[in-house]
Amino acid sequence: MNIVIKKMETDAEIKGKAYVHWKSWQEAYSGIVDQRYLDSLTLDKCEKIAFRRTDNVIIAKDGDSVIGFVGFGKYRNDELENAGEVFAVYILSQYYGKGIGYRLMQAALSELADYSKIAVWVLKENTRAIRFYERCGYRFDGREQIIELGSPVVAARMVFASSLASVLVKPLGCNCFWVHLWGETESAKTVLAMTAASIWGNPEIGDYIMTFNATTVGMEKTAAFYNNLPYILDELQIINDKRDLDNLIYMLTEGSGRSRGNKLGGLDAVPKWKNAVITTGERPITTARSGGGSVNRVIEIECKEKFFDDPRHVANTVKANYGFFGKMFVQKLIKDGFGHAEELFDSYQKKLIADYDIMQKQAQSAALILTADTLMCKMLGVEETALKTEEVAEFLKTKASVSVNPRAYEYMCSFVALNSTRFVYNPDKPIDQWGVLPGDKQSVYIAVPVFRKVCEEEGYNSQALLSYLRDNHLIEIDKKGKNSVNKRVNGLGTRCVHLTLPSEDDAKYDDIDF
């Protein structure tokens, strides 16, 4: 056995680190952490985390295999000055007792040498880890905190906080924002929406909560009626034409309706509002063809797991008790003033943009949610349980994922995959080919008219997409500098876009926002 301690560098090492993360949690925390959370922490989810957080990770390797790692950096809270933190030390169980954990810890401490103190948090029930940290020189300083693990908890808190944050939109000078819950599972999305509605009023469907079964004019008037309170809509699937959704997103997040004439020849008052929009549905509200503006305005939360053990009990409880907490929250805001809220909001927004490369509108929406949650926790005397930026950031879109052209490229690749027979010549089944797919499947020739038609049908600008593909070296440029090349298709010389396709390794992570 020849164990090497080194910084994490390659994709293979990142994937190895993810495996250690996943496997170690299953081994070390069984019986300590809720099994539902352990089940939800899949290897795929650990890979997402690993590719997002590649800095400040040192790994231990046995040959080509990653068998342990340590993560470290600046202390994540502000309560300790000039402090570093060891975030995690994990080792596969078959390598316990060989001094590898100690070597990893020493490597991390060496990297943190400029800090005056080093902190580490450990689960109280994890006695084995506590003994290890004590042998490394750590001592308990009396600090404790309660954490709730699992995306269902974070998602539920985000929705609840979004409802409260609605009344902060206007006083903090922000734009309206949208939170969408989606999923086909029995996750009790509607019940969660009811808890958010119960803050302000009767959460029954048809009372506070509306459905998408309304005209645009009706939605404008309803949003204006709610004014600063959240506008909550259930059952997105009622809208069949997805092209209408972009317009709806723009309309409701603009906070202003259209100017319309009346029977007397004058103009009706333009409806206005400043609030949050909270919606539920069985599918995402944005798609690959959605404009960057609409994608940026919505925080989407996929519901893969149940939010409540007994949804019916929760629903009955909020239907019998509603309209109290929102009033208390507003009264507290008025009494204390908005100075602290403004400070929190500015701090959260700057951190999200700087640390996670989040688009400004997404960062603004998330900062409002975090601010409302922190104020709520302070009001209840449980500040230590407030949502963290890193928890909320998992649900946000980066600049790259919001950009239209990368999503258009992804769609074009999917289009080719779904219609591959149209790009392969088959003498036994003569068809009108749309291009040529070489045997290595590393690229594809798409006839220019087909390329333009696909872009037009899906709402993409073909020239903008070609410019993006050219700048990123994803298409072949001919000798004259044009974005298309000659290729024989259907036996005829045809101008084609020669598009580079993602490798198999890239395709594995199509749905991951690195």
C-alpha positions, -999 to 999 in steps of 0.1 A, spaced: 0 0 0 15 33 -11 -8 62 0 -2 96 -17 -15 128 -3 -21 155 -30 -44 183 -41 -74 172 -62 -68 181 -98 -83 158 -125 -119 149 -133 -112 113 -123 -100 125 -89 -131 147 -85 -154 117 -93 -133 96 -68 -138 122 -41 -175 122 -48 -176 84 -43 -157 87 -10 -182 114 1 -212 92 -7 -198 60 6 -185 75 39 -219 91 47 -236 57 42 -210 40 64 -204 66 91 -239 81 96 -262 51 95 -283 53 126 -271 89 133 -287 108 104 -323 103 92 -323 74 68 -344 94 43 -317 120 40 -290 93 36 -312 77 8 -315 111 -9 -277 117 -9 -271 98 -40 -237 94 -58 -250 116 -86 -258 144 -61 -223 140 -45 -208 143 -80 -227 176 -85 -213 189 -53 -177 177 -61 -176 194 -95 -190 226 -80 -165 227 -51 -131 218 -65 -110 243 -46 -93 236 -13 -96 198 -14 -67 175 -7 -71 138 -14 -55 105 -4 -49 80 -32 -40 43 -31 -27 38 -66 -53 52 -90 -81 51 -65 -92 80 -42 -97 66 -8 -101 98 13 -102 136 13 -103 167 34 -120 200 26 -110 233 41 -112 271 38 -122 303 55 -146 298 85 -181 300 70 -197 322 97 -187 356 110 -187 347 147 -149 339 147 -124 364 135 -94 353 113 -105 317 115 -102 288 91 -123 257 90 -119 221 82 -152 213 65 -149 175 62 -125 146 66 -137 113 50 -119 80 45 -133 47 32 -138 23 61 -113 -3 49 -86 23 54 -94 32 90 -66 29 115 -38 35 91 -30 72 99 -45 85 67 -69 108 84 -41 123 104 -20 129 73 -50 146 56 -56 168 86 -20 179 88 -20 188 51 -52 209 56 -37 226 87 -6 235 67 -28 252 41 -47 271 68 -15 282 86 -22 319 81 -54 317 103 -51 324 140 -75 296 149 -90 266 131 -126 253 137 -144 220 128 -180 211 134 -189 175 142 -222 157 149 -226 151 187 -234 115 182 -204 108 160 -181 98 189 -155 81 167 -150 114 148 -149 134 180 -121 112 194 -102 116 161 -104 154 162 -93 155 199 -62 134 190 -55 161 163 -55 188 190 -91 201 188 -110 210 219 -148 216 225 -154 254 230 -190 251 240 -206 261 207 -235 240 195 -259 244 167 -290 225 153 -290 217 117 -318 201 96 -304 179 68 -320 173 35 -333 193 5 -369 187 15 -363 207 47 -344 235 28 -370 236 0 -399 238 25 -381 266 44 -374 285 12 -411 284 2 -422 295 37 -396 323 37 -407 333 1 -441 340 14 -427 363 41 -402 379 17 -431 391 -4 -436 421 19 -399 430 16 -400 434 -21 -413 470 -22 -395 485 9 -361 470 -2 -366 483 -38 -366 449 -54 -383 433 -84 -411 408 -80 -398 373 -79 -411 338 -86 -406 304 -68 -419 273 -86 -424 239 -70 -426 210 -94 -426 172 -95 -448 142 -103 -442 125 -69 -465 125 -39 -444 152 -23 -474 173 -11 -465 204 -31 -500 218 -27 -499 213 11 -466 232 12 -482 260 -8 -510 260 17 -486 265 46 -471 294 28 -506 309 22 -517 303 58 -492 330 69 -516 356 55 -551 340 51 -573 310 45 -552 285 26 -581 267 10 -578 264 -28 -601 290 -42 -597 313 -12 -561 325 -9 -546 300 -33 -557 303 -69 -552 281 -100 -539 289 -134 -574 286 -148 -578 324 -153 -574 349 -181 -544 372 -183 -566 402 -173 -579 382 -143 -543 374 -132 -533 410 -134 -562 421 -113 -557 393 -87 -519 402 -84 -528 438 -79 -554 429 -53 -527 410 -33 -505 440 -37 -475 432 -15 -487 398 -3 -477 366 -22 -497 355 -52 -499 317 -49 -511 296 -79 -516 258 -80 -516 233 -109 -494 248 -136 -503 219 -160 -536 236 -167 -517 258 -192 -511 236 -222 -491 260 -244 -456 264 -229 -450 295 -251 -476 313 -229 -455 307 -198 -427 330 -208 -452 359 -213 -468 350 -180 -435 351 -161 -426 384 -176 -460 399 -169 -462 388 -133 -426 397 -124 -428 431 -141 -453 441 -114 -475 460 -138 -504 452 -161 -513 466 -195 -529 499 -202 -564 493 -215 -592 515 -228 -627 516 -213 -662 521 -228 -661 558 -221 -631 564 -243 -606 568 -215 -581 545 -200 -585 522 -170 -560 525 -141 -530 503 -148 -529 475 -121 -497 473 -102 -482 450 -75 -449 443 -57 -448 408 -44 -436 372 -47 -453 346 -70 -454 310 -56 -466 283 -80 -468 245 -81 -470 221 -110 -460 186 -123 -433 200 -146 -407 228 -147 -421 262 -156 -391 270 -179 -378 249 -207 -347 247 -229 -363 272 -253 -373 297 -226 -357 331 -229 -328 339 -205 -350 366 -190 -377 343 -178 -352 316 -167 -335 342 -146 -367 354 -129 -378 320 -115 -363 299 -88 -374 263 -95 -374 236 -69 -378 200 -80 -398 180 -54 -384 144 -53 -393 135 -17 -422 140 7 -422 173 26 -444 160 54 -449 126 70 -487 133 74 -497 159 47 -534 156 56 -527 165 92 -507 195 81 -534 206 57 -561 204 84 -539 222 109 -532 252 86 -569 254 75 -578 257 112 -551 282 121 -541 309 96 -535 347 92 -516 352 125 -479 350 117 -478 373 88 -494 401 108 -468 395 136 -440 396 111 -451 429 95 -456 445 129 -421 435 140 -407 449 107 -425 482 113 -414 484 149 -377 477 142 -375 495 109 -359 482 77 -323 490 84 -313 455 95 -333 439 67 -314 461 41 -280 451 56 -289 414 55 -302 417 20 -271 435 7 -248 410 24 -266 379 10 -269 393 -25 -231 402 -27 -221 368 -13 -243 349 -38 -229 368 -68 -193 366 -56 -191 330 -43 -215 312 -66 -216 331 -99 -253 336 -96 -272 360 -120 -283 393 -104 -320 386 -106 -316 351 -91 -293 365 -64 -318 393 -56 -346 368 -52 -326 344 -31 -313 373 -9 -349 383 -2 -357 347 8 -326 345 31 -333 379 46 -369 369 55 -358 336 69 -331 352 91 -356 378 104 -381 351 111 -355 330 130 -344 361 150 -380 369 158 -385 333 171 -352 333 190 -336 305 168 -311 325 147 -287 296 146 -312 276 124 -315 302 97 -309 291 61 -274 293 48 -264 308 15 -248 275 4 -281 257 10 -301 281 -11 -274 283 -38 -281 247 -47 -314 257 -62 -302 287 -81 -290 291 -117 -255 302 -126 -247 327 -153 -239 299 -177 -271 280 -171 -293 311 -176 -276 320 -209 -298 311 -239 -272 300 -264 -256 272 -242 -292 259 -237 -298 262 -274 -267 241 -282 -278 215 -257 -312 214 -274 -297 210 -308 -276 181 -296 -307 165 -282 -326 171 -314 -299 152 -334 -299 123 -309 -337 120 -310 -337 121 -349 -305 103 -355 -321 82 -383 -325 114 -403 -288 119 -403 -277 84 -414 -280 71 -450 -299 38 -453 -304 24 -488 -330 0 -475 -351 28 -461 -346 59 -483 -357 90 -464 -351 127 -468 -319 133 -448 -314 163 -427 -277 160 -426 -249 135 -420 -239 118 -387 -203 103 -391 -197 69 -377 -176 82 -347 -206 104 -336 -183 131 -324 -199 156 -347 -228 161 -371 -235 179 -403 -269 197 -402 -283 211 -434 -285 249 -429 -323 251 -437 -329 224 -410 -307 242 -385 -326 275 -391 -360 258 -389 -352 241 -356 -340 274 -341 -371 292 -354 -395 265 -340 -379 265 -306 -376 303 -303 -338 306 -307 -320 331 -328 -300 311 -354 -274 338 -360 -268 344 -323 -264 306 -318 -240 303 -347 -219 332 -333 -218 315 -299 -208 281 -314 -181 298 -335 -167 316 -304 -166 284 -285 -150 263 -313 -181 241 -316 -186 245 -354 -163 242 -384 -154 274 -403 -148 271 -440 -119 287 -458 -139 318 -465 -147 323 -428 -183 312 -432 -202 293 -404 -212 265 -428 -193 240 -450 -201 219 -481 -213 183 -475 -231 158 -497 -266 151 -484 -292 131 -503 -266 129 -531 -265 167 -535 -239 193 -524 -254 210 -494 -243 238 -470 -243 223 -435 -235 234 -400 -207 211 -389 -215 208 -352 -192 192 -325 -212 169 -302 -205 165 -265 -184 135 -255 -200 106 -236 -183 119 -205 -199 153 -210 -233 139 -218 -233 121 -184 -234 155 -168 -258 173 -191 -281 181 -162 -254 193 -139 -247 230 -134 -209 228 -127 
